[in-house]
Amino acid sequence: MIYHIALPEDWAAAQHAGEYTVSTRGVTLAEEGYIHGGQDLAQVEAVRARIYADLDDLRLLVIDESRLDSPVRLESPPGTDELYPHVYGPIPVDAVIEVRTL
């Protein structure tokens, strides 16, 4: 599984469009080149604290990697050795198998 933090309005737009194309807060897939993800809930919490700490209404998308058409690469952000999954393309809405409120 891949975990991704989403703004409610971004998830709503994806449901209408059929695919999710937001890389991270305020940055699109087209701008970044991939969609940021987490391998586990510890990574999710670290990202939440770093990027979304001022927001209370968030969604956690649980993504089934086997339902993706785009490649996924485990990569380390600058300054860390920890690997995060990056999805190099849009995420089809049907690849999101669960949506949790954070």
C-alpha positions in Angstrom: 0.0 0.0 0.0 1.0 3.6 -0.6 -0.4 6.4 1.6 -1.0 9.9 0.4 -2.3 13.0 2.3 -4.9 14.9 0.3 -6.9 18.1 0.8 -10.6 17.3 0.7 -11.2 19.6 -2.2 -8.4 17.9 -4.2 -9.9 14.4 -3.5 -13.3 15.7 -4.6 -11.9 17.0 -7.8 -10.2 13.7 -8.5 -13.4 11.8 -8.0 -15.0 14.0 -10.6 -12.1 13.8 -13.0 -11.5 10.0 -12.5 -7.8 10.5 -11.5 -5.8 12.2 -8.8 -3.0 14.5 -10.0 -1.8 16.5 -6.9 1.8 15.8 -5.9 1.7 17.5 -2.5 0.1 20.6 -0.9 -0.2 23.3 -3.6 1.9 21.4 -6.1 0.6 19.4 -9.1 1.9 16.2 -10.7 2.7 18.3 -13.8 4.8 20.7 -11.7 6.7 18.1 -9.6 6.8 15.1 -12.0 5.5 12.6 -9.5 3.0 12.2 -6.6 4.5 12.0 -3.1 3.6 9.0 -1.0 4.4 7.2 2.2 5.2 3.6 2.9 3.7 3.5 6.4 1.8 5.6 8.9 5.0 6.9 10.5 6.0 8.5 7.2 2.5 9.9 6.9 2.7 11.5 10.3 6.2 13.0 9.5 4.9 14.5 6.3 1.8 15.8 8.0 3.9 17.5 10.7 6.2 19.0 8.1 3.7 20.2 5.4 0.2 20.1 6.7 0.6 21.0 10.4 -1.7 24.0 10.2 -4.6 22.1 8.7 -7.1 20.0 10.5 -9.3 18.7 7.7 -7.3 16.2 5.7 -7.8 12.9 3.9 -5.5 9.9 3.9 -5.7 8.0 0.6 -4.8 4.4 0.8 -3.6 3.3 -2.6 -3.3 -0.2 -3.9 -0.1 -0.1 -5.9 -1.2 -3.1 -8.1 -4.0 -0.9 -9.5 -1.6 1.8 -10.8 -0.7 2.1 -14.4 2.2 4.5 -13.6 5.6 3.4 -12.3 6.4 3.7 -8.6 9.9 4.4 -7.4 11.3 4.4 -3.9 13.4 7.5 -3.5 15.0 9.5 -0.7 14.2 13.2 -0.4 17.2 15.5 -0.1 18.8 15.3 3.3 17.5 11.9 4.3 18.2 8.2 3.6 14.6 7.2 4.2 12.8 5.9 1.1 9.4 7.2 0.1 7.2 5.9 -2.8 6.8 8.4 -5.7 4.1 7.7 -8.3 5.2 8.9 -11.7 1.8 9.5 -13.2 -1.8 10.1 -12.2 -3.5 7.9 -9.7 -6.8 6.4 -11.0 -9.6 6.9 -8.5 -10.3 3.1 -8.4 -6.7 2.5 -7.2 -7.7 4.3 -4.0 -9.1 1.5 -1.9 -9.8 3.5 1.3 -10.1 7.2 2.3 -9.6 8.1 5.9 -10.2 11.4 7.6 -7.1 12.7 9.4 
